[in-house]
């Protein structure tokens, strides 16, 4: 499942995110969502979240 829709993402969801500095390389970071930072219901580049370890990025993929 992709991370473009806010309804699919809840705190505690395991996700892969792409950080701002990794957008050119495409490097993904795995973690658990702590906060959802995007207010709109969808975003073409992915919903922006803060992980439990404090890293901020856009959700690339939602893990099962």
C-alpha positions as CSV (number, residue, x, y, z in Angstrom):
1,X,0.0,0.0,0.0
2,X,1.4,3.4,-0.8
3,X,1.5,6.4,1.6
4,X,-0.4,9.0,-0.4
5,X,-3.6,8.7,1.5
6,X,-3.9,9.9,5.2
7,X,-6.7,7.4,6.0
8,X,-4.3,4.5,5.6
9,X,-1.8,5.8,8.1
10,X,-2.3,5.8,11.9
11,X,0.1,6.2,14.8
12,X,1.7,2.8,15.4
13,X,1.7,1.9,11.7
14,X,5.0,0.4,10.4
15,X,6.2,2.3,7.3
16,X,9.0,3.1,4.9
17,X,9.7,6.8,4.6
18,X,11.9,8.9,2.4
19,X,13.7,11.8,4.2
20,X,14.2,15.2,2.5
21,X,18.0,14.7,2.1
22,X,17.4,11.2,0.6
23,X,15.0,12.3,-2.2
24,X,17.7,12.3,-4.9
25,X,19.1,8.8,-3.9
26,X,15.7,7.2,-3.0
27,X,17.1,5.7,0.2
28,X,14.2,4.5,2.4
29,X,14.1,4.5,6.3
30,X,11.9,2.0,8.2
31,X,10.1,3.0,11.3
32,X,6.9,3.3,13.3
33,X,4.6,6.4,12.9
34,X,4.4,8.6,16.0
35,X,2.8,11.7,14.5
36,X,1.1,12.6,11.2
37,X,2.3,16.0,10.0
38,X,0.3,16.4,6.8
39,X,-3.1,17.9,7.4
40,X,-4.7,17.2,4.0
41,X,-6.3,13.9,3.2
42,X,-3.9,13.1,0.3
43,X,-0.5,14.2,-0.9
44,X,1.1,13.3,-4.3
45,X,4.6,12.8,-2.7
46,X,3.3,10.9,0.4
47,X,2.0,11.9,3.8
48,X,4.6,13.5,6.0
49,X,5.1,11.8,9.3
50,X,7.4,11.8,12.4
51,X,8.6,8.3,13.4
52,X,9.0,7.2,17.0
53,X,12.7,7.8,16.8
54,X,12.1,11.5,15.7
55,X,13.0,11.2,12.0
56,X,10.6,13.1,9.7
57,X,9.9,12.1,6.1
58,X,7.2,11.2,3.6
59,X,5.6,7.8,3.6
60,X,6.7,5.8,0.6
61,X,5.2,2.4,1.6
62,X,3.0,1.0,4.3
63,X,4.3,-2.3,5.7
64,X,2.1,-5.1,6.8
